[in-house]
Every structure is written in structure tokens, then in C-alpha cells.
Amino acid sequence: MEIKKTITSIFMIPTLKIPKDLLKNNGFINGYLKDVSKDVQYENAVYILFKPTDLDKFREFLDGEYERTKDIIEDYDYPDGFVVVVYKLNPAFIKDYAIVKTGKYSQTSKAFQALFPKVIKIMKGNLSRDEISLQYRIFNKTEDLVAFWEDRLGIDFLDRFEVWHGFEENEEILDITKIKEYVEQ
């Protein structure tokens, strides 16, 4: 069972420039802006939750990340094999992160939007195909997303509407107890 990706995972984690395959191959679950179990909450940071299946491989990944970037604030473990790595967000995009939190994705800066690829490769088995990235489609309010929301909501789309659901802070907070319950289902 897959956990629904947070807005943090969709719009903030990609700005950290962690290769997507490294996230996937190391048990990436989701990204969050806070951790309810921690007394200290870091400002302008993301909490990335992993459940690695190969701890040696994960340690290699983490060591590589500490070498690649100075933006890791800390990493810590939870029981049952969960690991959290906390990264500092790029201060150059603080205004854009704030805009994302208001749900006005198309109003983020062109520099922020340029951090995301227009086209991504989708792998299925041994086959791959190119597809327009979700972020590009959201930033540019592409016709397919407009049509999706018009059909789903039964309304005519107005220019002021965004084509992705809004930011809900309670969905962006890591609660390891809830994650464990969800994963055990």
C-alpha cells in the first residue's frame, strides 16, 4: 500500500537535487515539514522519511549525501527500521516555498519552476516512455489537468484556479505512529 505523496514531496524535495533513483532505491516513503514526535522543529527544512530494506546500502547513500551537500541538519532512527533525514531548504527559494504553502503553485518564480524537469522518463519493466512532469503540468496549468478538474468537479475552470489540491499543513507533518499503522495494514 502506497502512502499519498505530500506537497512537500512533490514541490520541495526535488529542489534538494537528490537523484530520484537514490530516493526510490533507499526506501523513500515521503517528505514532511515537521515531525510531531520531536521537541525541536527546524524552520525552512524538510523531514524525509525512509524505510530502507538494505541498511548497508542506505548508510552508503547517507554518507554520500553528507559528502554531496552541507544541507543535512541531522538524521535519526525510529523503531521498526524507519529513518528520517532532515535537510535545510535552499534559502534562495524561501518566497517560493511560502507560495507553495498557499497552494498558488503557478505563481512560483520562473527560477523555482526551472528546478523541475519538463519531461521525465517513466519506467515500466524494461520499457520507458517520456512524459510531461507533474510539476510542469501544475505550474503551467496544462489542458489535461484543467480537463481533469473540470470533469471531476463538474465546473468550468477559471484562470484563477490552480490545478492541484491545496496545501494542508496537517498532511505535511510526520507522525510516525500513523505511518506505522498505515504500513502495517
Salt bridges, closest charged atoms under 4 A:
GLU65 OE2 - ARG68 NE 2.80
ASP80 OD2 - LYS180 NZ 3.46
ASP130 OD1 - LYS121 NZ 3.00
GLU131 OE1 - ARG129 NH1 2.42
ASP144 OD2 - ARG137 NH2 2.61
GLU169 OE2 - LYS34 NZ 2.93
GLU171 OE1 - LYS4 NZ 3.60
